[in-house]
Amino acid sequence: MSGHSKWATIKHKKGAADKARGKLFAKLIRQVEVAAREGGGDPDSNPTLRTMFQKAREASVPLDTIDRAIKRGTGELEGVRYEQISYEGYAPCGVAVIVEVLTDNRNRTGAEVRSAFSKNGGSMAEPGAVSWQFERKGVILVPKAPSGRGPVTEDELMLVVLDAGAEDIAEAGEESWQVTTPPTELNAVRAALDEAGIPAESTELSMVPTTVVALDSEADAKKVLRLIDVLEDHDDVQNVYANFDIPDSVLELVEA
């Protein structure tokens, strides 16, 4: 779990950079639209839409923008029809990678994802080749020292989230806790945090690795992260999951 905790922190920091470029908004809006199309436009009866709505609001996507995306999804407004596809492959050092996309052109996106792998030391794999190394989980990042209230201790967090259905609590770097839940309990755990007055940095459904590949050198870490960055920078790519673990000492060198 430690590798995924660090990866969640890296992704959260990158999300802030994406937001500055406007990419994150576009990706979140697309996710809201697809969730509404597949499960209806009422967040109370569509758990996936409720999660995507919450994720969009955490990124400060305006309410009217989210509302229009929901209406496009339900057919009240005209919009592009997106297809959900998952690609699997390997990054350098044998790191397993899952790439989730929403696209209106399967052939174009597939070719571009394949090119990203091959140009950055990786390779595509057949469906199912790496997905067995991951489990679908709910993941909530909670700041250890949120503004406007005292520090969130592990004991305090545990009392709130375990009763609501969480499975695990781990450190996600020096500044955050990571709460892991079954997919079906994600919204209940988030609601329990809200009721307890404990803010969350992010709430999402994720693919958590069951085994990890240790990247003990700065060179290996940079190779893997370079491919991840290229994949995440693609407009159609919504999520990238990988099963690497970078020691803190190496991660500090990479981030520097």
N, C-alpha and C positions, 0 to 999 in steps of 0.2 A: 504493500500500500504506500510505502514511503515514496517510491518513484512516481506514483500517480499524484500524490500530494504536491510534490514539487512541480510536476507537469501542470497541475491545475493552477498553481500560482503563476507559472510562466504564461499560461494561456490568459489568465485574468489581466496580467500586465500588458500583454499584447492586445487584448481587447480594448484597453484604454487608448493604445496607439491607433488601432483600427477606427475607434470612434472619432479621433481627431481627423482622420482621412475620410470619414463618411462611409467607410465600407461596412462597419458593424450595423449601422441603421438599415442598410439595404438588405443585409442577410437576415436580420431579425424580422423585418417586414415580410420577407418571403416565407419565413418559417410560420409566422402568424397566419398568413394567407392559406398555406397548405393545410395547417391544422384545422382551420375553419372549414375548408373544403371537404376534409375527410371525416370530421366529427361533428360538424354543425357550428353555428356562430355563437352559442351560449357557453361562456366559460364555466358556468356552474355545472353543466351537464357534459362538458368536454374537457377532461383533465389535461389532455395534451395542449389544447388551446389555452387553458388557464396557466399552465407552466410557461408557454411561449409569451403570453400576455405579460406575465410577471417579469420574465427575462427582458422583454422590450422596455418595460417601465423602469427597471433597474438601470438600463442604459440611457434613460431619459428620452426615449422615443415619444413624441407628442401623442396625446390620446386620440386626436382626430386622425392622425396618420395610422395608428393602430386600427381605429374604427373603419377606415377606408379599406385597409388590408383584409379585415374580417368580411366586409361586404363583397370584396372581390372574390374571396374564397367561397362565399355562399351563393354567388351569382347575382347579387343585387347590383353590383357594378361590374363592368366589363374588365377582364384582366387576362394575363398570360396563364396558360395551364402548365404547371411545373410537374416534372416527374422526379420521384425520389429514387436514388440509386446509391448503392454502397460499393466501393472498390476496395480490394485488399491487396497488400503488397509488402515488400520488405525494404526498409531503409538500410544504409550501410551498417555493418556489424551485426547483421541478422535481426535487427529490430523489427518487430511486427507492426504494421500500420493499417488502420482502417480509415477510409475517406468517405464521408457522407456528403452527397451533393443534392441540390435541387436544380434541375435544368430543363430548359425548353428545347434542347437539342442534344439528345443522347450521344450521337456520333461525334459531334464536335467536342463535347466535354470529355468523353472517354479518351479521345486521342490526345487531348491536352493534359489530362491527368497521367496518362502513360508516358508522355514526353517529359513531364516533370520528374517522374521516377527515374527514367533512363538517363536524363541529363544531370542528375544529382546523386549518382552512385547507387540508386535503388533499382527495384524491379517489380513489375506487377505480378500478381498471383491469381490463381483460380478462386472463384467464390468458395468460401469455407476453409481456405488454406490457413488463415490466421485467426479468423473470428472465434475459433474454439478457445483461444487464449484470453478472451475477454468475457466479462459479464455486464449486462445492462444494469446500471444502478442510478439512483438519484444522488446528486452531489451538491451540497450547500457549503459555501465558504463563509465563515463568520469571523469578523475582525476581533483580535484579542483585546484591542484597546479602541473601541469605537468612540467617536466624538459624541459628547452630550451625555455620557454615562460612564460609570466606572468600568474597570477591566472585566472581561468575560473570562472566568476561570474554567478549567476543564470540569471541575466538580459541578459548578453551576450549569454549564452546558449539558452535562450528562443527565442531570436531574430533569431537565426540560425535554430533551430530544429522545431519550431512551423510552420514556413512557409513551411518546407519540409514535413510536415505531421505528426509530433509527437503529441501524446495525452497528455502527462503529464511529469513533471520534479519533482523529489523528491530527498531528501538526502539519500544516501546509506552509512550511517556511517559518520565519520568525514572527510574522505579523498576523497569521490567520490560523483558525481551526478548520478542518475539513470534516463535515458530517456526511456519512454515507448511509443511504436508506435503500430499501427495496423500491423499485420503480412505482409501485402502487401506493407507497406511503410518503412520497416526496412532498405532496401538497399538505398533508396532515402535519408533517414535521415542520414545514415552513410556517404553517398557521400557528403552531405551538410556539415557535420562536417569536413571531409577531406579537402574540398574546403576552409573552413574558417580557416584551420590550427589548429583545435582543436583535439588533439589526443584522442583515445578511448582505454580503458583498455580491453574491451571485447564487442563482438556483438553477440547476439544469439536470436533464437526463444525460448520462454519460456512459461510455464503455470503459469499465475499470479492468485493467489487466490482472490476471490471476498469477502470472509469473512475469518477472522482469529481466531485462538484459542490462548488466552493469556497464556503464561507459566511464571507464576510469581514467581516460586521458582527455585533455582539452581538444586534441585533434579529432578524436572520435566523436566527442560531444558536438563539436562544430559541424561535422559532416552530417550528423543526424538532424540537428536543428536547422541546418540550411535547407534540407529537403522539406521539413515540416513548414518552414516559413514560406517556401515557394508554393506549397499546396494550399496553405491557409490564405495566401494572397489572391488565389483564384476567385473570381466573383461568384462562381457557382458552388464552390466548396463551403459547406456549412459547419462541418466539424471534422477534425483530424484527431485520431486516437493512436497512441503508440505505447509500447510496453518497455520503455527504457527507464533506467535509474541513474541519475547523475549525482555523484557525491557532492556535498556542500562545497568542498574545497575546489572542485573542478567547476562547479556551477558559478562560483564567484569569479573565476578566471574568464569564463565564457561571457558572463554579463558585463564584465569590465571592458 
